[in-house]
Amino acid sequence: MHIVMEEGMRIRRDEFLKKLVEILYVRTDMEFKRGSFRVRGDSVEVFPAFLSTGGQDRILRDDIDAIHEFDRSQAQVEKVRSSFSINSHWYAPA
């Protein structure tokens, strides 16, 4: 129950958003907190459940154009990454 993203990876934005919902992330425009994501233009911002920093992916024409790790409290990019892994914040064993 995780998503691995890599720069240059081909994925439709709608498919990416659907995968986030499947691993129990919540779409929000208001309160950006752990386990949530928001969509702003060509960018999808994800706040992973177990990290203090968020990830911002820019998806252009079904390709991941760039991945940025950012400090959400200061709203500034900390570093550019070539890949980013998003894990589910909830797992219920069968």
Rosetta constraint file for C-alpha pairs under 8 A:
AtomPair CA 1 CA 23 HARMONIC 5.95 0.50
AtomPair CA 1 CA 87 HARMONIC 6.32 0.50
AtomPair CA 1 CA 88 HARMONIC 5.63 0.50
AtomPair CA 1 CA 91 HARMONIC 7.92 0.50
AtomPair CA 2 CA 23 HARMONIC 6.91 0.50
AtomPair CA 2 CA 85 HARMONIC 7.00 0.50
AtomPair CA 2 CA 86 HARMONIC 5.45 0.50
AtomPair CA 2 CA 87 HARMONIC 4.28 0.50
AtomPair CA 2 CA 88 HARMONIC 5.76 0.50
AtomPair CA 3 CA 19 HARMONIC 7.53 0.50
AtomPair CA 3 CA 20 HARMONIC 7.83 0.50
AtomPair CA 3 CA 85 HARMONIC 5.71 0.50
AtomPair CA 3 CA 86 HARMONIC 5.11 0.50
AtomPair CA 3 CA 87 HARMONIC 6.53 0.50
AtomPair CA 4 CA 83 HARMONIC 7.20 0.50
AtomPair CA 4 CA 84 HARMONIC 5.92 0.50
AtomPair CA 4 CA 85 HARMONIC 4.42 0.50
AtomPair CA 4 CA 86 HARMONIC 6.38 0.50
AtomPair CA 5 CA 9 HARMONIC 6.88 0.50
AtomPair CA 5 CA 64 HARMONIC 7.83 0.50
AtomPair CA 5 CA 83 HARMONIC 5.43 0.50
AtomPair CA 5 CA 84 HARMONIC 5.28 0.50
AtomPair CA 5 CA 85 HARMONIC 6.22 0.50
AtomPair CA 6 CA 64 HARMONIC 7.05 0.50
AtomPair CA 6 CA 67 HARMONIC 7.80 0.50
AtomPair CA 6 CA 82 HARMONIC 5.78 0.50
AtomPair CA 6 CA 83 HARMONIC 4.18 0.50
AtomPair CA 6 CA 84 HARMONIC 6.56 0.50
AtomPair CA 7 CA 63 HARMONIC 7.93 0.50
AtomPair CA 7 CA 64 HARMONIC 5.33 0.50
AtomPair CA 7 CA 65 HARMONIC 5.97 0.50
AtomPair CA 7 CA 66 HARMONIC 5.74 0.50
AtomPair CA 7 CA 67 HARMONIC 6.56 0.50
AtomPair CA 7 CA 81 HARMONIC 7.99 0.50
AtomPair CA 7 CA 82 HARMONIC 5.26 0.50
AtomPair CA 7 CA 83 HARMONIC 6.11 0.50
AtomPair CA 8 CA 63 HARMONIC 5.61 0.50
AtomPair CA 8 CA 64 HARMONIC 5.05 0.50
AtomPair CA 8 CA 65 HARMONIC 5.84 0.50
AtomPair CA 8 CA 66 HARMONIC 7.76 0.50
AtomPair CA 9 CA 63 HARMONIC 5.54 0.50
AtomPair CA 9 CA 64 HARMONIC 5.42 0.50
AtomPair CA 10 CA 62 HARMONIC 5.57 0.50
AtomPair CA 10 CA 63 HARMONIC 4.42 0.50
AtomPair CA 10 CA 64 HARMONIC 6.47 0.50
AtomPair CA 11 CA 15 HARMONIC 6.73 0.50
AtomPair CA 11 CA 16 HARMONIC 6.60 0.50
AtomPair CA 11 CA 62 HARMONIC 5.07 0.50
AtomPair CA 11 CA 63 HARMONIC 5.84 0.50
AtomPair CA 11 CA 64 HARMONIC 7.17 0.50
AtomPair CA 12 CA 16 HARMONIC 6.29 0.50
AtomPair CA 12 CA 59 HARMONIC 7.99 0.50
AtomPair CA 12 CA 61 HARMONIC 7.80 0.50
AtomPair CA 12 CA 62 HARMONIC 4.53 0.50
AtomPair CA 12 CA 63 HARMONIC 7.34 0.50
AtomPair CA 13 CA 17 HARMONIC 6.22 0.50
AtomPair CA 13 CA 59 HARMONIC 6.60 0.50
AtomPair CA 13 CA 62 HARMONIC 6.38 0.50
AtomPair CA 14 CA 18 HARMONIC 6.13 0.50
AtomPair CA 15 CA 19 HARMONIC 6.26 0.50
AtomPair CA 16 CA 20 HARMONIC 6.40 0.50
AtomPair CA 17 CA 21 HARMONIC 6.43 0.50
AtomPair CA 18 CA 22 HARMONIC 6.20 0.50
AtomPair CA 19 CA 23 HARMONIC 6.44 0.50
AtomPair CA 20 CA 24 HARMONIC 6.54 0.50
AtomPair CA 20 CA 25 HARMONIC 5.38 0.50
AtomPair CA 20 CA 26 HARMONIC 7.79 0.50
AtomPair CA 21 CA 25 HARMONIC 4.99 0.50
AtomPair CA 21 CA 26 HARMONIC 6.33 0.50
AtomPair CA 21 CA 27 HARMONIC 7.77 0.50
AtomPair CA 23 CA 87 HARMONIC 7.66 0.50
AtomPair CA 23 CA 88 HARMONIC 5.10 0.50
AtomPair CA 23 CA 89 HARMONIC 7.69 0.50
AtomPair CA 23 CA 90 HARMONIC 7.74 0.50
AtomPair CA 24 CA 35 HARMONIC 7.56 0.50
AtomPair CA 24 CA 88 HARMONIC 6.56 0.50
AtomPair CA 24 CA 89 HARMONIC 7.23 0.50
AtomPair CA 24 CA 90 HARMONIC 7.08 0.50
AtomPair CA 25 CA 35 HARMONIC 5.03 0.50
AtomPair CA 25 CA 36 HARMONIC 5.02 0.50
AtomPair CA 25 CA 37 HARMONIC 6.79 0.50
AtomPair CA 25 CA 88 HARMONIC 7.45 0.50
AtomPair CA 25 CA 89 HARMONIC 7.77 0.50
AtomPair CA 26 CA 35 HARMONIC 6.51 0.50
AtomPair CA 26 CA 36 HARMONIC 4.58 0.50
AtomPair CA 26 CA 37 HARMONIC 6.19 0.50
AtomPair CA 27 CA 36 HARMONIC 5.70 0.50
AtomPair CA 27 CA 37 HARMONIC 4.97 0.50
AtomPair CA 27 CA 38 HARMONIC 5.53 0.50
AtomPair CA 28 CA 32 HARMONIC 6.66 0.50
AtomPair CA 28 CA 36 HARMONIC 6.60 0.50
AtomPair CA 28 CA 37 HARMONIC 6.12 0.50
AtomPair CA 28 CA 38 HARMONIC 5.35 0.50
AtomPair CA 29 CA 38 HARMONIC 5.80 0.50
AtomPair CA 29 CA 39 HARMONIC 7.73 0.50
AtomPair CA 32 CA 36 HARMONIC 6.30 0.50
AtomPair CA 32 CA 37 HARMONIC 7.03 0.50
AtomPair CA 32 CA 38 HARMONIC 7.58 0.50
AtomPair CA 32 CA 47 HARMONIC 7.24 0.50
AtomPair CA 33 CA 47 HARMONIC 6.27 0.50
AtomPair CA 34 CA 47 HARMONIC 5.07 0.50
AtomPair CA 34 CA 48 HARMONIC 5.56 0.50
AtomPair CA 34 CA 49 HARMONIC 4.59 0.50
AtomPair CA 34 CA 50 HARMONIC 7.35 0.50
AtomPair CA 34 CA 51 HARMONIC 7.86 0.50
AtomPair CA 35 CA 46 HARMONIC 7.74 0.50
AtomPair CA 35 CA 47 HARMONIC 5.84 0.50
AtomPair CA 35 CA 48 HARMONIC 5.43 0.50
AtomPair CA 35 CA 49 HARMONIC 4.59 0.50
AtomPair CA 35 CA 88 HARMONIC 7.85 0.50
AtomPair CA 35 CA 89 HARMONIC 6.30 0.50
AtomPair CA 36 CA 46 HARMONIC 6.16 0.50
AtomPair CA 36 CA 47 HARMONIC 5.57 0.50
AtomPair CA 36 CA 48 HARMONIC 7.23 0.50
AtomPair CA 36 CA 49 HARMONIC 7.95 0.50
AtomPair CA 37 CA 44 HARMONIC 6.97 0.50
AtomPair CA 37 CA 45 HARMONIC 5.42 0.50
AtomPair CA 37 CA 46 HARMONIC 4.29 0.50
AtomPair CA 37 CA 47 HARMONIC 6.03 0.50
AtomPair CA 38 CA 44 HARMONIC 5.85 0.50
AtomPair CA 38 CA 45 HARMONIC 5.27 0.50
AtomPair CA 38 CA 46 HARMONIC 6.66 0.50
AtomPair CA 39 CA 43 HARMONIC 5.93 0.50
AtomPair CA 39 CA 44 HARMONIC 4.59 0.50
AtomPair CA 39 CA 45 HARMONIC 6.30 0.50
AtomPair CA 40 CA 44 HARMONIC 6.27 0.50
AtomPair CA 40 CA 45 HARMONIC 7.72 0.50
AtomPair CA 42 CA 58 HARMONIC 5.53 0.50
AtomPair CA 42 CA 59 HARMONIC 5.67 0.50
AtomPair CA 42 CA 60 HARMONIC 6.50 0.50
AtomPair CA 43 CA 56 HARMONIC 6.51 0.50
AtomPair CA 43 CA 57 HARMONIC 5.47 0.50
AtomPair CA 43 CA 58 HARMONIC 4.29 0.50
AtomPair CA 43 CA 59 HARMONIC 6.23 0.50
AtomPair CA 44 CA 56 HARMONIC 5.69 0.50
AtomPair CA 44 CA 57 HARMONIC 5.23 0.50
AtomPair CA 44 CA 58 HARMONIC 6.37 0.50
AtomPair CA 44 CA 59 HARMONIC 7.67 0.50
AtomPair CA 45 CA 54 HARMONIC 7.03 0.50
AtomPair CA 45 CA 55 HARMONIC 5.73 0.50
AtomPair CA 45 CA 56 HARMONIC 4.28 0.50
AtomPair CA 45 CA 57 HARMONIC 6.33 0.50
AtomPair CA 46 CA 54 HARMONIC 5.69 0.50
AtomPair CA 46 CA 55 HARMONIC 5.20 0.50
AtomPair CA 46 CA 56 HARMONIC 6.20 0.50
AtomPair CA 47 CA 51 HARMONIC 7.53 0.50
AtomPair CA 47 CA 53 HARMONIC 6.88 0.50
AtomPair CA 47 CA 54 HARMONIC 4.39 0.50
AtomPair CA 47 CA 55 HARMONIC 6.37 0.50
AtomPair CA 48 CA 52 HARMONIC 7.89 0.50
AtomPair CA 48 CA 53 HARMONIC 7.63 0.50
AtomPair CA 48 CA 54 HARMONIC 6.24 0.50
AtomPair CA 48 CA 55 HARMONIC 7.66 0.50
AtomPair CA 48 CA 86 HARMONIC 6.04 0.50
AtomPair CA 48 CA 87 HARMONIC 7.03 0.50
AtomPair CA 48 CA 89 HARMONIC 7.80 0.50
AtomPair CA 49 CA 87 HARMONIC 7.28 0.50
AtomPair CA 49 CA 88 HARMONIC 7.16 0.50
AtomPair CA 49 CA 89 HARMONIC 5.18 0.50
AtomPair CA 50 CA 89 HARMONIC 7.37 0.50
AtomPair CA 52 CA 71 HARMONIC 7.56 0.50
AtomPair CA 53 CA 69 HARMONIC 6.62 0.50
AtomPair CA 53 CA 70 HARMONIC 5.69 0.50
AtomPair CA 53 CA 71 HARMONIC 5.01 0.50
AtomPair CA 53 CA 72 HARMONIC 6.16 0.50
AtomPair CA 54 CA 69 HARMONIC 5.74 0.50
AtomPair CA 54 CA 70 HARMONIC 5.35 0.50
AtomPair CA 54 CA 71 HARMONIC 6.45 0.50
AtomPair CA 54 CA 72 HARMONIC 6.30 0.50
AtomPair CA 55 CA 67 HARMONIC 6.89 0.50
AtomPair CA 55 CA 68 HARMONIC 5.64 0.50
AtomPair CA 55 CA 69 HARMONIC 4.53 0.50
AtomPair CA 55 CA 70 HARMONIC 6.06 0.50
AtomPair CA 55 CA 84 HARMONIC 7.61 0.50
AtomPair CA 56 CA 67 HARMONIC 5.73 0.50
AtomPair CA 56 CA 68 HARMONIC 5.08 0.50
AtomPair CA 56 CA 69 HARMONIC 6.31 0.50
AtomPair CA 56 CA 70 HARMONIC 7.30 0.50
AtomPair CA 57 CA 64 HARMONIC 6.67 0.50
AtomPair CA 57 CA 65 HARMONIC 7.44 0.50
AtomPair CA 57 CA 66 HARMONIC 5.82 0.50
AtomPair CA 57 CA 67 HARMONIC 4.67 0.50
AtomPair CA 57 CA 68 HARMONIC 6.50 0.50
AtomPair CA 58 CA 64 HARMONIC 5.87 0.50
AtomPair CA 58 CA 65 HARMONIC 5.46 0.50
AtomPair CA 58 CA 66 HARMONIC 5.38 0.50
AtomPair CA 58 CA 67 HARMONIC 6.67 0.50
AtomPair CA 59 CA 63 HARMONIC 5.43 0.50
AtomPair CA 59 CA 64 HARMONIC 4.47 0.50
AtomPair CA 59 CA 65 HARMONIC 5.55 0.50
AtomPair CA 59 CA 66 HARMONIC 7.49 0.50
AtomPair CA 60 CA 64 HARMONIC 6.41 0.50
AtomPair CA 60 CA 65 HARMONIC 6.07 0.50
AtomPair CA 66 CA 80 HARMONIC 7.64 0.50
AtomPair CA 66 CA 81 HARMONIC 7.75 0.50
AtomPair CA 66 CA 82 HARMONIC 7.65 0.50
AtomPair CA 67 CA 80 HARMONIC 5.98 0.50
AtomPair CA 67 CA 81 HARMONIC 5.40 0.50
AtomPair CA 67 CA 82 HARMONIC 6.47 0.50
AtomPair CA 67 CA 83 HARMONIC 6.91 0.50
AtomPair CA 67 CA 84 HARMONIC 7.40 0.50
AtomPair CA 68 CA 77 HARMONIC 6.38 0.50
AtomPair CA 68 CA 78 HARMONIC 7.48 0.50
AtomPair CA 68 CA 79 HARMONIC 5.95 0.50
AtomPair CA 68 CA 80 HARMONIC 4.53 0.50
AtomPair CA 68 CA 81 HARMONIC 5.78 0.50
AtomPair CA 69 CA 77 HARMONIC 5.88 0.50
AtomPair CA 69 CA 78 HARMONIC 5.66 0.50
AtomPair CA 69 CA 79 HARMONIC 5.42 0.50
AtomPair CA 69 CA 80 HARMONIC 6.20 0.50
AtomPair CA 69 CA 81 HARMONIC 6.89 0.50
AtomPair CA 70 CA 75 HARMONIC 6.59 0.50
AtomPair CA 70 CA 76 HARMONIC 5.50 0.50
AtomPair CA 70 CA 77 HARMONIC 4.15 0.50
AtomPair CA 70 CA 78 HARMONIC 4.96 0.50
AtomPair CA 70 CA 79 HARMONIC 7.00 0.50
AtomPair CA 71 CA 75 HARMONIC 5.59 0.50
AtomPair CA 71 CA 76 HARMONIC 5.67 0.50
AtomPair CA 71 CA 77 HARMONIC 6.42 0.50
AtomPair CA 71 CA 78 HARMONIC 6.39 0.50
AtomPair CA 72 CA 76 HARMONIC 7.06 0.50
